[in-house]
Amino acid sequence: MLEEGFYHADPHPGNLLKTKDGRLAYLDFGMMGEVEPAVRQGLIRATLHLVNREYERLAEDFVTLGLLPPGTDTSDVLPALTGVFQAALAGGVSNLSFGTLSADLGRTMYRFSFRLPPYYTLLVRSLSVLEGIALASDPGYKVLGAAYPWVSRRLLTQDSPELHATLNNLLYDKSGQLLGSFLPGLSGLTGQQQQQQQRVSGRGSEAAAAGGPLALVLSPEGRYIRGILEDELAKGLDAAWRLAVDDSLAAASQQLEGVEIKLRWMA
C-alpha cells in the first residue's frame, strides 16, 4: 500500500492462499484500494510522528491526509488526539494495537466531525482484518510494530523533499543541535524482516539484503542521510581542530609569558 499505492482491500482469509513454496498469494481482486503519492507520504510522516510522540505535528498530518479541512485550528482537537495516542502508546510501539487505536480514534473523529476521505475506510478495514488474521497465529503480533522498521527505512531512502524535512525535524532540535538518538525502530529491522520484504516485493537493494543501519547508510539509497552524517562529521572535525589550535595558542602564550618574566628578572 505504501510502496505502490495500490492494494487488496478485502484481505479476509478466503482471499489468501499459502503457496507450496511458502509465499502468500492474494485471490479475488474485486475490491482494490488506491492511495495517492501525497497521502502515502503523509501516512509515513504520521506514523513517524506517532511513534516519536510528536502529537502537534501529527494533528497537522491529519490535514494533509484529508481528515481535517485545510486551515483548521488544530488547537481544539489536539488535546483529544493526544489522549488517544498516549493511551495507544502506553505499552510501547511494539504493543500498539491498530484495531484498538482505529476504534478509539474513530470515536474522537465522530466527536469533532472529522472528514472521511474515500481511501480511509477501505484502508482501516484492510489493516484491521490483516492484523486479526496475524493475531490468530501470533497473539503478540502488532501491525505498526512490524511495519515501523520499513517506514524508518523509507524515510531514510526515499528522495522526497517532504520526507527529507520530516527526517531533519527528527534529527535536529529547535536550536539546530543534532539529537543523540532518533528512529528507535530502525535497529529493529532484522535480516529476517528484510528477507520477508524482498520476497513480497520481488526486489530489494544489496543494502537491504545485508541488513543493518550501517549498510543502509553506505548504500546508494542512503546518500541523503550519509550527506547529513558527513556534514556533522565535518563540523565535529572543525570544532576539534579549532579546540586544538586554541589549546596550542594558549600553551604558546603561557610559554612566552614565562620567557618574558625570566628576561625581566635577568635584566
LOTI-31637 format. One line per field, with one value per residue (C-alpha): residue number from 1; residue in three letters; x, y, z. Coordinates in pm, 1 decimal, decimal comma. Layout:
N
num <- [NUM; ...]
residuo <- [ala; ...]
px <- [X; ...]
py <- [Y; ...]
pz <- [Z; ...]
END
This chain:
267
num <- [1; 2; 3; 4; 5; 6; 7; 8; 9; 10; 11; 12; 13; 14; 15; 16; 17; 18; 19; 20; 21; 22; 23; 24; 25; 26; 27; 28; 29; 30; 31; 32; 33; 34; 35; 36; 37; 38; 39; 40; 41; 42; 43; 44; 45; 46; 47; 48; 49; 50; 51; 52; 53; 54; 55; 56; 57; 58; 59; 60; 61; 62; 63; 64; 65; 66; 67; 68; 69; 70; 71; 72; 73; 74; 75; 76; 77; 78; 79; 80; 81; 82; 83; 84; 85; 86; 87; 88; 89; 90; 91; 92; 93; 94; 95; 96; 97; 98; 99; 100; 101; 102; 103; 104; 105; 106; 107; 108; 109; 110; 111; 112; 113; 114; 115; 116; 117; 118; 119; 120; 121; 122; 123; 124; 125; 126; 127; 128; 129; 130; 131; 132; 133; 134; 135; 136; 137; 138; 139; 140; 141; 142; 143; 144; 145; 146; 147; 148; 149; 150; 151; 152; 153; 154; 155; 156; 157; 158; 159; 160; 161; 162; 163; 164; 165; 166; 167; 168; 169; 170; 171; 172; 173; 174; 175; 176; 177; 178; 179; 180; 181; 182; 183; 184; 185; 186; 187; 188; 189; 190; 191; 192; 193; 194; 195; 196; 197; 198; 199; 200; 201; 202; 203; 204; 205; 206; 207; 208; 209; 210; 211; 212; 213; 214; 215; 216; 217; 218; 219; 220; 221; 222; 223; 224; 225; 226; 227; 228; 229; 230; 231; 232; 233; 234; 235; 236; 237; 238; 239; 240; 241; 242; 243; 244; 245; 246; 247; 248; 249; 250; 251; 252; 253; 254; 255; 256; 257; 258; 259; 260; 261; 262; 263; 264; 265; 266; 267]
residuo <- [met; leu; glu; glu; gly; phe; tyr; his; ala; asp; pro; his; pro; gly; asn; leu; leu; lys; thr; lys; asp; gly; arg; leu; ala; tyr; leu; asp; phe; gly; met; met; gly; glu; val; glu; pro; ala; val; arg; gln; gly; leu; ile; arg; ala; thr; leu; his; leu; val; asn; arg; glu; tyr; glu; arg; leu; ala; glu; asp; phe; val; thr; leu; gly; leu; leu; pro; pro; gly; thr; asp; thr; ser; asp; val; leu; pro; ala; leu; thr; gly; val; phe; gln; ala; ala; leu; ala; gly; gly; val; ser; asn; leu; ser; phe; gly; thr; leu; ser; ala; asp; leu; gly; arg; thr; met; tyr; arg; phe; ser; phe; arg; leu; pro; pro; tyr; tyr; thr; leu; leu; val; arg; ser; leu; ser; val; leu; glu; gly; ile; ala; leu; ala; ser; asp; pro; gly; tyr; lys; val; leu; gly; ala; ala; tyr; pro; trp; val; ser; arg; arg; leu; leu; thr; gln; asp; ser; pro; glu; leu; his; ala; thr; leu; asn; asn; leu; leu; tyr; asp; lys; ser; gly; gln; leu; leu; gly; ser; phe; leu; pro; gly; leu; ser; gly; leu; thr; gly; gln; gln; gln; gln; gln; gln; gln; arg; val; ser; gly; arg; gly; ser; glu; ala; ala; ala; ala; gly; gly; pro; leu; ala; leu; val; leu; ser; pro; glu; gly; arg; tyr; ile; arg; gly; ile; leu; glu; asp; glu; leu; ala; lys; gly; leu; asp; ala; ala; trp; arg; leu; ala; val; asp; asp; ser; leu; ala; ala; ala; ser; gln; gln; leu; glu; gly; val; glu; ile; lys; leu; arg; trp; met; ala]
px <- [0,0; 277,4; 513,8; 282,6; -34,5; -248,2; -357,4; -607,3; -893,8; -1069,7; -797,6; -1015,6; -888,5; -1087,6; -890,6; -548,7; -360,9; -31,3; 158,8; 364,9; 689,4; 573,7; 465,2; 138,6; -95,9; -397,5; -722,3; -1032,2; -941,1; -1297,4; -1223,4; -899,2; -780,6; -569,9; -371,8; -225,2; 150,5; 90,7; -128,9; 124,6; 394,5; 151,5; 87,7; 462,3; 507,5; 206,8; 348,8; 684,9; 523,4; 304,6; 596,9; 806,3; 508,6; 505,6; 132,0; 120,4; 279,5; 54,3; -250,9; -110,0; -70,5; -445,1; -492,3; -251,8; -438,2; -770,7; -916,9; -937,3; -1013,9; -723,4; -689,2; -833,5; -726,3; -587,1; -556,3; -911,8; -871,6; -509,3; -585,5; -832,5; -593,8; -308,6; -517,6; -597,5; -236,0; -88,5; -323,5; -234,5; 139,7; 119,3; 261,3; 519,8; 522,0; 563,6; 242,5; 23,8; -290,0; -405,1; -759,7; -787,3; -625,5; -856,0; -1164,1; -1060,4; -963,2; -1296,7; -1487,0; -1276,6; -1327,2; -1704,5; -1697,5; -1508,8; -1678,9; -1371,2; -1394,4; -1358,2; -1173,5; -1264,6; -940,7; -973,5; -1250,0; -1101,5; -754,8; -855,1; -1072,0; -793,5; -528,6; -766,2; -855,9; -491,1; -392,8; -674,7; -550,5; -194,9; -313,9; -474,0; -128,4; 79,0; -103,3; 180,8; 169,8; 110,6; 90,3; 253,8; 545,2; 603,4; 572,5; 769,0; 1119,0; 1011,5; 870,1; 1200,1; 1396,6; 1162,4; 1222,8; 1598,5; 1596,1; 1307,9; 1406,9; 1125,8; 1156,5; 864,4; 1024,5; 1363,4; 1201,5; 1049,1; 1387,7; 1551,5; 1282,1; 1357,6; 1734,2; 1761,4; 1607,1; 1470,3; 1814,0; 1964,5; 2156,9; 2179,1; 1978,8; 2152,3; 1910,8; 1637,8; 1419,7; 1413,6; 1257,3; 1527,1; 1755,9; 1466,0; 1480,8; 1629,3; 1766,7; 1462,8; 1222,7; 1424,5; 1421,7; 1045,2; 1000,6; 1221,3; 1017,1; 694,6; 816,3; 1035,2; 1312,9; 1547,6; 1890,7; 2204,2; 2190,5; 1852,9; 1984,3; 2293,2; 2093,4; 2177,1; 2169,4; 2538,0; 2485,7; 2193,1; 2391,9; 2676,4; 2447,2; 2339,2; 1994,2; 2139,3; 2303,7; 2081,9; 2134,5; 2501,9; 2530,7; 2389,8; 2633,9; 2925,1; 2826,9; 2808,0; 3144,3; 3296,6; 3151,8; 3294,7; 3640,7; 3631,0; 3537,1; 3808,8; 4066,6; 3964,2; 3992,4; 4335,6; 4452,8; 4311,8; 4490,7; 4817,7; 4790,5; 4712,0; 5013,9; 5239,5; 5110,3; 5190,1; 5541,6; 5600,1; 5480,8; 5727,1; 6012,5; 5921,3; 5918,0; 6254,5; 6411,2; 6285,4; 6436,5; 6771,6; 6771,0]
py <- [0,0; 244,1; 122,6; 113,8; 287,5; 0,4; -278,7; -557,2; -401,9; -725,7; -947,5; -1188,3; -1548,2; -1674,9; -1440,6; -1551,1; -1861,6; -2004,4; -2141,6; -2460,8; -2260,1; -2065,9; -1739,5; -1552,9; -1524,2; -1295,1; -1407,1; -1220,6; -868,1; -737,0; -478,4; -282,8; 33,9; 317,4; 577,2; 884,8; 956,1; 1265,0; 1062,2; 777,7; 1021,3; 1172,4; 827,8; 769,5; 1105,9; 1040,5; 702,7; 859,8; 1143,5; 893,6; 671,1; 973,4; 1117,0; 1443,4; 1490,8; 1851,4; 1755,8; 1450,7; 1676,6; 1871,5; 1542,0; 1492,1; 1798,5; 1657,0; 1325,2; 1497,9; 1409,5; 1777,9; 2067,9; 2295,7; 2591,5; 2400,4; 2527,6; 2205,6; 2351,3; 2239,1; 1879,6; 1837,6; 1753,0; 1482,7; 1333,0; 1344,7; 1147,1; 880,6; 843,1; 847,6; 568,1; 371,2; 403,7; 334,9; -14,4; 94,8; 93,4; -284,6; -338,4; -84,4; -246,7; -97,1; -221,8; -61,3; 261,5; 292,6; 232,0; 494,5; 736,2; 678,5; 793,8; 1111,6; 1173,0; 1143,6; 1382,8; 1652,2; 1593,8; 1478,8; 1419,6; 1065,1; 1059,6; 777,5; 589,0; 594,0; 338,7; 76,0; 126,7; 94,9; -207,3; -384,4; -326,9; -429,8; -754,2; -833,9; -770,4; -1000,2; -1279,2; -1237,7; -1242,6; -1582,2; -1735,8; -1492,8; -1339,7; -1091,3; -952,0; -577,7; -429,8; -96,4; -260,9; -484,1; -200,3; 70,8; -50,7; -39,0; 311,5; 419,8; 280,9; 453,8; 783,8; 742,4; 633,5; 797,2; 1102,2; 1329,1; 1690,8; 1632,9; 1325,0; 1498,0; 1776,4; 1516,6; 1349,4; 1682,6; 1750,3; 1414,0; 1460,7; 1815,9; 2002,3; 2355,7; 2506,8; 2312,0; 2066,3; 1705,4; 1480,1; 1189,7; 929,1; 901,8; 648,7; 393,0; 128,0; 131,2; -101,3; -347,2; -410,6; -758,8; -961,5; -1187,3; -894,0; -763,1; -1102,7; -1123,9; -779,6; -875,1; -1191,4; -991,5; -707,7; -921,7; -667,3; -502,4; -349,8; -523,1; -293,3; -436,8; -789,3; -721,5; -564,7; -311,0; 68,6; 96,1; -98,0; 128,0; 447,2; 325,7; 215,9; 434,2; 453,3; 620,3; 915,7; 1177,7; 1056,8; 994,8; 1359,2; 1468,6; 1247,0; 1374,4; 1735,1; 1656,8; 1480,8; 1782,5; 2009,4; 1785,7; 1777,6; 2153,9; 2205,2; 1962,5; 2140,9; 2479,4; 2348,3; 2204,0; 2536,4; 2728,3; 2494,7; 2532,0; 2910,9; 2916,9; 2697,5; 2912,3; 3227,2; 3086,2; 2991,8; 3342,3; 3496,6; 3273,6; 3375,6; 3746,2; 3719,4; 3539,2; 3806,3; 4081,8; 3904,0; 3866,0; 4235,3]
pz <- [0,0; 88,6; -181,6; -482,9; -362,2; -492,1; -259,9; -193,9; 3,9; 102,8; 253,2; 453,1; 499,5; 198,8; -26,4; 95,6; -12,1; 107,9; -189,9; -184,8; -177,6; 131,6; -28,4; 24,8; -272,8; -297,1; -463,5; -587,4; -692,5; -694,2; -424,7; -458,0; -285,8; -422,1; -228,8; -394,7; -352,2; -134,4; 100,9; 112,1; 221,7; 470,2; 619,4; 655,1; 828,3; 1053,1; 1156,7; 1243,0; 1438,3; 1625,3; 1724,2; 1828,0; 2019,7; 1826,1; 1862,7; 1742,9; 1410,9; 1398,6; 1418,4; 1121,7; 935,1; 967,7; 747,9; 486,9; 494,9; 430,5; 770,2; 863,4; 625,8; 527,4; 762,7; 1059,5; 1400,5; 1545,8; 1897,3; 1981,1; 1867,3; 1978,0; 2346,7; 2243,1; 1985,9; 2236,5; 2485,7; 2225,3; 2111,7; 2462,2; 2563,8; 2248,7; 2315,3; 2689,1; 2635,1; 2378,3; 1999,9; 1971,8; 2171,0; 1990,0; 1851,5; 1522,5; 1577,2; 1921,1; 1800,4; 1499,9; 1721,2; 1977,8; 1702,6; 1530,9; 1839,1; 1855,5; 1483,9; 1526,7; 1821,5; 1627,9; 1290,1; 1101,3; 730,3; 595,5; 261,2; 20,8; 88,1; 467,8; 528,1; 295,3; 436,1; 801,7; 726,9; 535,8; 802,2; 1081,9; 901,3; 829,3; 1189,9; 1302,5; 1073,5; 1202,6; 1564,5; 1504,8; 1456,6; 1663,9; 1964,1; 2011,5; 1656,5; 1606,9; 1258,5; 1347,6; 1528,0; 1225,0; 973,6; 1153,6; 1055,8; 690,3; 742,9; 900,5; 608,6; 365,3; 541,9; 504,5; 141,1; -44,5; -247,2; -130,1; -7,1; 231,2; 387,8; 397,4; 601,1; 834,6; 877,9; 961,3; 1222,3; 1381,9; 1367,8; 1499,5; 1790,5; 1760,5; 1824,7; 1534,0; 1752,1; 1639,1; 1868,4; 2040,3; 1908,0; 1650,7; 1475,9; 1758,3; 1535,6; 1269,0; 1461,6; 1480,9; 1107,4; 1130,6; 845,5; 861,2; 819,7; 526,3; 353,1; 400,6; 247,3; -50,0; -110,6; -107,5; -329,0; -553,1; -534,8; -292,9; -276,7; -159,5; 142,8; 237,2; 197,2; 404,1; 684,5; 945,7; 956,9; 861,1; 538,2; 456,6; 520,7; 298,0; 15,3; -281,4; -121,0; 186,9; 14,3; 180,6; 538,8; 453,2; 347,6; 683,2; 871,7; 662,4; 739,7; 1111,4; 1097,0; 922,6; 1190,1; 1460,6; 1299,6; 1250,8; 1614,5; 1728,0; 1509,8; 1649,9; 2005,8; 1930,5; 1782,6; 2079,4; 2320,5; 2128,6; 2122,3; 2494,0; 2567,8; 2346,6; 2514,9; 2856,5; 2742,3; 2604,1; 2928,1; 3115,8; 2888,6; 2927,3; 3305,7; 3301,5; 3075,5; 3303,2; 3606,2; 3427,7; 3329,5]
END
